[in-house]
Amino acid sequence: MSNEHKILDLFKTKKYITTKEVENVGISRRFLGFLVAKNKIIRLSRGIYTLPNELEDDYFIIGNKSKYAIFSNLTALYFHGLCDRIPVKYDVTVKSGYKGSLQKNDNINLYYVKKENFELGLTTIETNYGNNIRVYDVERSICDIIKNKNKLDLELFNKAIRNYYYSKNKNIIRLYDYAEKLGIYEKVRNTFEVLT
């Protein structure tokens, strides 16, 4: 089987492939450029390719621009069903000191967090296109919007807090555990005391 056919075979089980996946099957990344030139595949972003006429999954593309990118705040809450507005700008959290391509992207709100809290509440979720992305869980996202309240749309903030408060799936113990680790325990407590 030719390298071209091996690469095209990778698309039988997924809509996107990465340079790393191609190299993992023993093919040089140069063949990707060859297939792009022949219009057999499309380069969506650095290291991410798809077939022509395939819809772009912005979440997957952004999430693969950096191994340190985690969807957070209102974008994460949108995935968890607590925010009903489709994000126009994506909220992404990275480690403090991050220097990378996400900083140059105008449709991303970057949030920075200390290394020790970076993976607190990390989970994965499937996008509408069937791709897994890294996202914070509900409780971590609620902590983040309380911490970043001044940077967010107040109406979306209030609605997300109310939706969480009245949710049957909330985990208050986890919420306060995260709040303590993030140093915002009092802010979280005060936010929810108003609703009780």
Secondary structure as UniProt FT lines:
FT   HELIX           3..10
FT   TURN            11..12
FT   STRAND          16..18
FT   HELIX           19..24
FT   TURN            25..26
FT   HELIX           30..37
FT   TURN            38..39
FT   STRAND          42..45
FT   TURN            46..47
FT   STRAND          48..50
FT   TURN            52..53
FT   HELIX           58..63
FT   TURN            64..65
FT   TURN            67..68
FT   STRAND          70..71
FT   HELIX           73..79
FT   TURN            80..81
FT   STRAND          90..95
FT   TURN            96..97
FT   HELIX           101..104
FT   TURN            106..107
FT   STRAND          108..113
FT   HELIX           115..117
FT   TURN            118..121
FT   STRAND          122..126
FT   TURN            128..129
FT   STRAND          132..136
FT   HELIX           138..147
FT   HELIX           149..151
FT   HELIX           154..165
FT   TURN            168..169
FT   HELIX           172..182
FT   HELIX           185..193
FT   TURN            194..195
//
